[in-house]
Every structure is written in structure tokens, then in C-alpha cells.
Amino acid sequence: GINAEYMGDEKAAGSNIVHIRVQQRNGRKSITSIQGLSDKLDFKKLLKEIKKTFCCNGSIQEDKEHGTVIQLQGDQRDVLSKFLVEEDLVLKENLRIHGF
């Protein structure tokens, strides 16, 4: 994977639980948010990669409670969970997907 780019030497897939949530917006629009990724990640780089891969826009929210949260347009649950696991950014058993 391209894991090495995002990190230094450390494996990103820590023991932290990563939550993927989908929130309904107005009409048929929805947002996917990812929370709980390792702080050592380069979020800007990761976001750029995700946007390129899924052709969707996204932003990085700093949250006092949850740390850094990445928000993406649209319902990206399935592709996103595959992506994170394949890039070794999170262990499959640590992924929690919430949503309708």
C-alpha cells in the first residue's frame, strides 16, 4: 500500500477503533465521516488520496472530543472501509460502520 507515505516508519493500523458514520443531509445527499484514525497520519495527504480515489469532495474537521474527523460527501461506507483496510490504515476488526 501507500502506507509509508502517510506515516513515518510506524504502522498506521493501531489498536484504535475507527468509526465510519453516514449522516443524512437534505434530500438524497449524505455525508460519510471517519473518526478515530491514528493521529500520526498525514490527514491532508490521506484526504487528497481519498478524494482522488472516490471522486468526492471532503474536509477535515478538528473536533475537541473526537480528534480529527474526516468528512466526505456521499455515502462512501463500503468503498471507504475497503480502502482503509487495504492501505493498512486500520485493522478490519477495528472498523465500526454506523449508518442507516
DSSP file (Angstrom, degrees, kcal/mol; ACC not computed):
  #  RESIDUE AA STRUCTURE BP1 BP2  ACC     N-H-->O    O-->H-N    N-H-->O    O-->H-N    TCO  KAPPA ALPHA  PHI   PSI    X-CA   Y-CA   Z-CA
    1    1 A G              0   0    0      0, 0.0     3,-0.4     0, 0.0    86,-0.1   0.000 360.0 360.0 360.0-175.6    0.0    0.0    0.0
    2    2 A I    >>  +     0   0    0      1,-0.2     3,-1.1     2,-0.1     4,-0.9   0.086 360.0 121.8 -99.4  22.6    1.0    3.6    0.1
    3    3 A N  H >>  +     0   0    0      1,-0.3     4,-1.3     2,-0.2     3,-1.0   0.873  62.2  63.1 -52.8 -43.3    1.0    3.5    3.8
    4    4 A A  H 34 S+     0   0    0     -3,-0.4     3,-0.3     1,-0.3    -1,-0.3   0.836  97.0  58.8 -55.4 -35.9    4.6    4.6    4.1
    5    5 A E  H <4 S+     0   0    0     -3,-1.1    -1,-0.3     1,-0.2    -2,-0.2   0.891 107.2  45.5 -61.0 -39.3    3.8    7.9    2.5
    6    6 A Y  H << S+     0   0    0     -3,-1.0    36,-0.5    -4,-0.9    -1,-0.2   0.751 119.6  32.6 -78.5 -22.3    1.3    8.8    5.2
    7    7 A M  S  < S-     0   0    0     -4,-1.3     2,-0.1     1,-0.3     4,-0.1   0.006  76.6-118.8-110.0-153.1    3.3    7.8    8.2
    8    8 A G  S    S-     0   0    0      2,-0.3    -1,-0.3    -2,-0.0    -2,-0.0   0.098  79.6 -48.1-114.0-112.2    6.9    7.7    9.1
    9    9 A D  S    S+     0   0    0     -2,-0.1     3,-0.1     2,-0.1    -5,-0.1   0.658 110.2 101.4 -94.8 -17.7    8.1    4.3    9.9
   10   10 A E  S    S-     0   0    0      1,-0.1    -2,-0.3    -6,-0.1     2,-0.3  -0.319  78.6-111.6 -75.5 150.0    5.2    3.3   12.1
   11   11 A K        -     0   0    0      1,-0.1    -1,-0.1     2,-0.1    78,-0.1  -0.587  20.4-148.2 -71.3 136.4    2.3    1.2   11.0
   12   12 A A  S    S+     0   0    0     76,-0.3     2,-2.1    -2,-0.3    26,-0.2   0.852  76.7  91.6 -76.7 -32.9   -0.8    3.3   10.9
   13   13 A A        +     0   0    0     75,-1.0    77,-0.2    77,-0.1    -1,-0.1  -0.389  61.3 167.7 -68.3  86.3   -3.1    0.4   11.9
   14   14 A G        -     0   0    0     -2,-2.1    77,-0.4    75,-0.4    80,-0.1   0.016  53.2 -93.0 -83.7-163.2   -3.0    1.0   15.6
   15   15 A S  S    S+     0   0    0     75,-0.1     2,-0.1     2,-0.1    -2,-0.1   0.427  86.5 119.2 -93.5   1.4   -5.3   -0.6   18.1
   16   16 A N        -     0   0    0      1,-0.1     2,-0.4    20,-0.0    75,-0.3  -0.400  68.4-118.8 -73.8 145.1   -7.7    2.4   17.9
   17   17 A I        -     0   0    0     -2,-0.1     2,-0.5    20,-0.1    78,-0.2  -0.641  24.6-150.3 -80.3 132.0  -11.2    1.8   16.8
   18   18 A V  E     -a   95   0A   0     76,-2.3    78,-2.8    -2,-0.4     2,-0.5  -0.911   7.3-155.0-108.0 128.7  -12.2    3.7   13.7
   19   19 A H  E     -aB  96  35A   0     16,-3.0    16,-2.5    -2,-0.5     2,-0.5  -0.863   7.1-166.9-105.6 131.8  -15.8    4.7   13.2
   20   20 A I  E     -aB  97  34A   0     76,-3.2    78,-3.7    -2,-0.5     2,-0.3  -0.974  16.9-178.7-113.8 122.8  -17.3    5.3    9.8
   21   21 A R  E     - B   0  33A   0     12,-3.0    12,-2.8    -2,-0.5     2,-0.5  -0.887  19.0-152.0-121.1 150.8  -20.7    7.1   10.0
   22   22 A V  E     - B   0  32A   0     76,-0.4     2,-0.4    -2,-0.3    10,-0.2  -0.985  12.9-169.0-121.0 126.7  -23.2    8.2    7.5
   23   23 A Q  E     - B   0  31A   0      8,-2.9     8,-2.8    -2,-0.5     2,-0.4  -0.925  21.0-126.2-114.1 139.1  -25.4   11.1    8.2
   24   24 A Q  E     - B   0  30A   0     -2,-0.4     6,-0.2     6,-0.2     2,-0.1  -0.651  28.0-173.2 -81.2 132.0  -28.4   12.0    6.1
   25   25 A R        -     0   0    0      4,-3.1    -1,-0.0    -2,-0.4     2,-0.0  -0.312  46.6 -44.8-104.3-161.3  -28.4   15.6    4.8
   26   26 A N  S >  S-     0   0    0     -2,-0.1     3,-1.9     2,-0.1    -1,-0.2  -0.346 109.5 -18.1 -68.7 146.5  -31.2   17.3    2.9
   27   27 A G  T 3  S-     0   0    0      1,-0.2    -2,-0.1    -3,-0.1     0, 0.0  -0.352 129.5 -25.5  63.2-133.7  -32.8   15.3    0.1
   28   28 A R  T 3  S+     0   0    0     -4,-0.1     2,-0.3    -2,-0.1    -1,-0.2   0.201 107.1 113.1-102.8  17.6  -30.8   12.4   -1.1
   29   29 A K    <   +     0   0    0     -3,-1.9    -4,-3.1    45,-0.1     2,-0.3  -0.649  41.2 177.0 -87.8 144.4  -27.4   13.9    0.0
   30   30 A S  E     -B   24   0A   0     -2,-0.3    44,-3.0    -6,-0.2     2,-0.4  -0.964  20.6-137.5-141.8 163.5  -25.4   12.3    2.7
   31   31 A I  E     -BC  23  73A   0     -8,-2.8    -8,-2.9    -2,-0.3     2,-0.5  -0.943   7.8-152.6-119.8 142.1  -22.1   12.7    4.5
   32   32 A T  E     -BC  22  72A   0     40,-2.9    40,-3.4    -2,-0.4     2,-0.4  -0.959  16.0-169.0-109.7 128.6  -19.7   10.0    5.5
   33   33 A S  E     -BC  21  71A   0    -12,-2.8   -12,-3.0    -2,-0.5     2,-0.5  -0.951   9.1-157.7-120.8 142.2  -17.4   10.8    8.4
   34   34 A I  E     +BC  20  70A   0     36,-2.9    36,-2.3    -2,-0.4     2,-0.4  -0.950  17.3 175.7-115.6 131.8  -14.4    8.9    9.6
   35   35 A Q  E     +BC  19  69A   0    -16,-2.5   -16,-3.0    -2,-0.5    34,-0.1  -0.986  51.4  39.3-136.8 145.1  -13.3    9.2   13.2
   36   36 A G        +     0   0    0     32,-0.6    -1,-0.1    30,-0.5     3,-0.1   0.558  66.5 151.4  99.3   8.7  -10.6    7.6   15.3
   37   37 A L        -     0   0    0     31,-0.4    -1,-0.3     1,-0.1    31,-0.2  -0.361  59.9 -80.8 -69.5 156.3   -7.8    7.4   12.7
   38   38 A S    >   -     0   0    0     51,-0.4     3,-1.6   -26,-0.2    -1,-0.1  -0.292  31.7-135.3 -59.3 136.4   -4.3    7.5   14.1
   39   39 A D  T 3  S+     0   0    0      1,-0.3     4,-0.2    -3,-0.1    -1,-0.2   0.696 100.4  70.4 -65.9 -17.5   -3.0   11.0   14.9
   40   40 A K  T 3  S+     0   0    0    -28,-0.1    -1,-0.3     2,-0.1    -2,-0.1   0.602  77.8 105.4 -79.4  -7.5    0.3   10.2   13.2
   41   41 A L  S <  S-     0   0    0     -3,-1.6     2,-1.1   -29,-0.1   -34,-0.1  -0.306  79.2-121.1 -69.8 154.3   -1.4   10.1    9.8
   42   42 A D     >  -     0   0    0    -36,-0.5     4,-2.4     1,-0.2     5,-0.2  -0.814  32.1-171.9 -92.2  96.8   -0.9   12.9    7.4
   43   43 A F  H  > S+     0   0    0     -2,-1.1     4,-3.2     1,-0.2     5,-0.2   0.861  77.7  54.5 -64.5 -37.7   -4.6   13.8    7.0
   44   44 A K  H  > S+     0   0    0      1,-0.2     4,-2.1     2,-0.2    -1,-0.2   0.920 112.1  44.5 -62.8 -41.3   -4.2   16.2    4.2
   45   45 A K  H  > S+     0   0    0      2,-0.2     4,-2.2     1,-0.2    -1,-0.2   0.915 114.3  49.5 -67.1 -42.2   -2.4   13.7    2.1
   46   46 A L  H  X S+     0   0    0     -4,-2.4     4,-2.5     1,-0.2    -2,-0.2   0.918 110.5  49.9 -63.1 -44.2   -4.9   11.0    3.0
   47   47 A L  H  X S+     0   0    0     -4,-3.2     4,-2.9     1,-0.2     5,-0.2   0.909 109.2  51.9 -61.7 -42.4   -7.8   13.2    2.2
   48   48 A K  H  X S+     0   0    0     -4,-2.1     4,-2.2    -5,-0.2    -1,-0.2   0.916 110.7  48.5 -59.8 -43.0   -6.3   14.1   -1.2
   49   49 A E  H  X S+     0   0    0     -4,-2.2     4,-2.6     2,-0.2    -1,-0.2   0.906 112.1  48.4 -64.4 -43.2   -5.9   10.4   -1.9
   50   50 A I  H  X S+     0   0    0     -4,-2.5     4,-3.0     2,-0.2     5,-0.3   0.919 111.0  50.3 -64.0 -43.7   -9.5    9.6   -0.9
   51   51 A K  H  X>S+     0   0    0     -4,-2.9     4,-1.3     1,-0.2     5,-0.7   0.903 113.1  46.6 -61.8 -39.9  -10.9   12.4   -3.0
   52   52 A K  H  <5S+     0   0    0     -4,-2.2    -1,-0.2    -5,-0.2    -2,-0.2   0.912 115.3  46.2 -67.3 -41.6   -8.9   11.2   -6.0
   53   53 A T  H  <5S+     0   0    0     -4,-2.6    -2,-0.2     1,-0.2    -1,-0.2   0.911 125.5  27.5 -69.7 -42.8   -9.9    7.6   -5.5
   54   54 A F  H  <5S-     0   0    0     -4,-3.0    -1,-0.2     2,-0.2    -2,-0.2   0.436  96.7-128.9-102.9   0.5  -13.6    8.1   -4.9
   55   55 A C  T  <5 +     0   0    0     -4,-1.3     2,-0.3    -5,-0.3    -3,-0.2   0.939  67.4 120.6  51.6  51.1  -14.1   11.3   -6.9
   56   56 A C      < -     0   0    0     -5,-0.7    -1,-0.2    -6,-0.2    -2,-0.2  -0.974  63.1-114.0-139.9 157.7  -15.9   13.0   -4.0
   57   57 A N        +     0   0    0     -2,-0.3    16,-2.7    -3,-0.1     2,-0.3  -0.486  38.1 169.6 -87.3 162.5  -15.1   16.1   -2.0
   58   58 A G  E     -D   72   0A   0     14,-0.2     2,-0.3    -2,-0.1    14,-0.2  -0.981  17.6-152.4-161.9 169.1  -14.2   16.1    1.6
   59   59 A S  E     -D   71   0A   0     12,-2.6    12,-3.1    -2,-0.3     2,-0.5  -0.954  19.9-120.0-146.2 165.3  -12.9   18.1    4.5
   60   60 A I  E     -D   70   0A   0     -2,-0.3     2,-0.5    10,-0.2    10,-0.2  -0.942  25.6-164.9-111.2 123.8  -11.0   17.7    7.8
   61   61 A Q  E     -D   69   0A   0      8,-3.6     8,-3.1    -2,-0.5     2,-0.7  -0.909  12.8-143.9-108.8 131.6  -12.8   18.7   11.0
   62   62 A E  E     -D   68   0A   0     -2,-0.5     2,-0.5     6,-0.2     6,-0.2  -0.845  23.3-172.4 -91.4 122.8  -10.9   19.2   14.2
   63   63 A D  E  >  -D   67   0A   0      4,-2.6     4,-1.8    -2,-0.7    -2,-0.0  -0.959  24.2-148.5-120.5 130.3  -13.1   18.0   17.0
   64   64 A K  T  4 S+     0   0    0     -2,-0.5    -1,-0.1     1,-0.2     4,-0.1   0.908 100.2  37.5 -61.8 -40.9  -12.2   18.5   20.6
   65   65 A E  T  4 S+     0   0    0      1,-0.2    -1,-0.2     2,-0.1    -2,-0.0   0.941 129.0  27.8 -76.1 -48.5  -13.9   15.3   21.7
   66   66 A H  T  4 S-     0   0    0      1,-0.3   -30,-0.5     3,-0.0     2,-0.2   0.391  94.8-135.6-102.1   3.4  -13.1   13.0   18.8
   67   67 A G  E  <  + D   0  63A   0     -4,-1.8    -4,-2.6   -32,-0.1     2,-0.5  -0.562  69.9   2.4  76.6-143.1   -9.8   14.4   17.5
   68   68 A T  E     - D   0  62A   0    -31,-0.2   -32,-0.6    -2,-0.2     2,-0.5  -0.676  68.2-170.8 -87.9 128.2   -9.6   14.7   13.8
   69   69 A V  E     -CD  35  61A   0     -8,-3.1    -8,-3.6    -2,-0.5     2,-0.5  -0.960  10.9-150.1-118.4 131.8  -12.6   13.7   11.8
   70   70 A I  E     -CD  34  60A   0    -36,-2.3   -36,-2.9    -2,-0.5     2,-0.5  -0.877  12.7-161.9-100.5 130.0  -12.7   13.4    8.0
   71   71 A Q  E     -CD  33  59A   0    -12,-3.1   -12,-2.6    -2,-0.5     2,-0.3  -0.927   7.0-173.1-113.1 135.9  -15.9   14.2    6.3
   72   72 A L  E     -CD  32  58A   0    -40,-3.4   -40,-2.9    -2,-0.5   -14,-0.2  -0.929  26.5-112.6-124.6 149.5  -16.7   13.1    2.8
   73   73 A Q  E    S+C   31   0A   0    -16,-2.7   -42,-0.2    -2,-0.3   -44,-0.0  -0.567  79.7  11.3 -77.5 142.7  -19.6   13.8    0.5
   74   74 A G  S    S-     0   0    0    -44,-3.0     2,-1.0    -2,-0.2    -2,-0.2  -0.087 105.6 -52.2  85.7 175.2  -22.0   11.0   -0.3
   75   75 A D        +     0   0    0      1,-0.1     3,-0.2   -44,-0.1    -1,-0.1  -0.783  61.5 157.8 -92.9 102.0  -22.3    7.5    1.1
   76   76 A Q     >  +     0   0    0     -2,-1.0     4,-2.8     1,-0.1     5,-0.3   0.176  28.2 121.2-110.5  16.2  -18.8    6.1    1.0
   77   77 A R  H  > S+     0   0    0      1,-0.2     4,-2.5     2,-0.2     5,-0.2   0.903  76.3  38.2 -49.8 -55.5  -19.1    3.4    3.6
   78   78 A D  H  > S+     0   0    0      1,-0.2     4,-2.0     2,-0.2    -1,-0.2   0.951 120.9  41.5 -68.1 -50.4  -18.3    0.3    1.6
   79   79 A V  H  > S+     0   0    0      1,-0.2     4,-2.5     2,-0.2    -1,-0.2   0.884 115.8  52.7 -63.4 -36.7  -15.6    1.7   -0.6
   80   80 A L  H  X S+     0   0    0     -4,-2.8     4,-2.8     2,-0.2     5,-0.2   0.910 106.8  49.8 -67.9 -43.1  -14.0    3.5    2.3
   81   81 A S  H  X S+     0   0    0     -4,-2.5     4,-1.9    -5,-0.3    -1,-0.2   0.912 113.1  47.9 -64.5 -39.6  -13.8    0.6    4.6
   82   82 A K  H  X S+     0   0    0     -4,-2.0     4,-3.0    -5,-0.2     5,-0.2   0.949 112.2  50.2 -60.8 -47.5  -12.2   -1.5    1.9
   83   83 A F  H  X S+     0   0    0     -4,-2.5     4,-2.3     1,-0.2     6,-0.2   0.919 110.2  48.3 -58.1 -48.7   -9.8    1.4    1.2
   84   84 A L  H  <>S+     0   0    0     -4,-2.8     5,-2.6     1,-0.2     6,-1.1   0.875 114.8  45.4 -63.5 -37.9   -8.7    1.9    4.8
   85   85 A V  H ><5S+     0   0    0     -4,-1.9     3,-1.4    -5,-0.2    -1,-0.2   0.917 112.9  49.8 -72.3 -42.1   -8.1   -1.8    5.3
   86   86 A E  H 3<5S+     0   0    0     -4,-3.0    -2,-0.2     1,-0.3    -1,-0.2   0.857 110.2  50.4 -66.0 -32.9   -6.2   -2.3    2.1
   87   87 A E  T 3<5S-     0   0    0     -4,-2.3    -1,-0.3    -5,-0.2    -2,-0.2   0.427 112.3-121.9 -82.9   3.9   -4.0    0.7    2.9
   88   88 A D  T < 5S+     0   0    0     -3,-1.4   -75,-1.0     2,-0.2   -76,-0.3   0.812  75.3 129.4  60.2  30.4   -3.3   -0.8    6.3
   89   89 A L  S   <S+     0   0    0     -5,-2.6   -75,-0.4     1,-0.3   -51,-0.4   0.703  76.8  11.0 -86.8 -18.8   -4.7    2.3    7.9
   90   90 A V  S    S-     0   0    0     -6,-1.1    -1,-0.3   -77,-0.2     2,-0.2  -0.988  79.9-111.2-155.0 148.4   -6.9    0.3   10.1
   91   91 A L    >   -     0   0    0    -77,-0.4     3,-1.9    -2,-0.3     4,-0.4  -0.587  29.9-123.3 -80.7 144.2   -7.4   -3.3   11.1
   92   92 A K  G >  S+     0   0    0      1,-0.3     3,-1.4    -2,-0.2    -1,-0.1   0.879 111.3  53.9 -55.3 -39.7  -10.6   -4.9    9.8
   93   93 A E  G 3  S+     0   0    0      1,-0.3    -1,-0.3     3,-0.0   -76,-0.0   0.648 104.6  56.5 -73.8 -10.3  -11.7   -5.9   13.3
   94   94 A N  G <  S+     0   0    0     -3,-1.9   -76,-2.3   -80,-0.1     2,-0.4   0.419  83.4 104.0 -97.7   2.4  -11.3   -2.3   14.5
   95   95 A L  E <   -a   18   0A   0     -3,-1.4     2,-0.5    -4,-0.4   -76,-0.2  -0.702  48.0-173.3 -86.2 130.7  -13.6   -0.9   11.9
   96   96 A R  E     -a   19   0A   0    -78,-2.8   -76,-3.2    -2,-0.4     2,-0.6  -0.987   5.5-162.8-121.2 124.6  -17.1    0.1   13.1
   97   97 A I  E     -a   20   0A   0     -2,-0.5     2,-0.3   -78,-0.2   -76,-0.2  -0.921  10.0-178.8-111.0 124.0  -19.6    1.2   10.4
   98   98 A H        +     0   0    0    -78,-3.7   -76,-0.4    -2,-0.6     2,-0.3  -0.821  26.2  99.5-115.3 156.5  -22.6    3.1   11.6
   99   99 A G              0   0    0     -2,-0.3   -76,-0.1   -78,-0.2    -2,-0.0  -0.887 360.0 360.0 150.9-179.5  -25.5    4.4    9.4
  100  100 A F              0   0    0     -2,-0.3   -77,-0.0   -78,-0.2    -2,-0.0   0.541 360.0 360.0 -52.1 360.0  -28.9    3.6    8.3
